Amino acid sequence: METELILTGAFLGAGLLAYVIIPGLLVVWDRVLDHIGGREK
């Protein structure tokens, strides 16, 4: 039973991390591309 709780907690934690980190990485990558491209949009 403890194993199931650990797996559930790990799954939820990973989901929250992905929900926060992925948009952050997209924002950082967009800024990096803007900086490299000289903001030619």
N, C-alpha and C positions, 0 to 999 in steps of 0.2 A: 504493500500500500504506500509506503514511503517513497518507493521508486516512482510511482505514478505521480505523486505530488511534486517530486523533484523535476520530472520530465515536463509536467504541466507548467510549473514555474519557469523553467528554462525556456519553454516555447513562448510563453507570454513575454518574458524579458527580451527574448530575441526579436519578437514582433515589435515591441515598443522601441528597441534600439534602432531597428530598421526604419521605423516610422519617423524617427527623429534624424537619424544620420543620413539617410538617402536624400531627403530634400536639402539638407545642409551641404552635401557633396555636390548636388546639382547647382546650388547657388555659387559655391566656390569655383566650380568648373566654369560656370558662365562668366564669372569675373575674370578668371585666368584667360579665357578665350578673348574677352574684351580687351584685356591688357596686351595680349600677344598680337591681336589683330589691329591694334591702334584705334579701337572703337570706331570701326568703319560702318556701323549699322546705319 
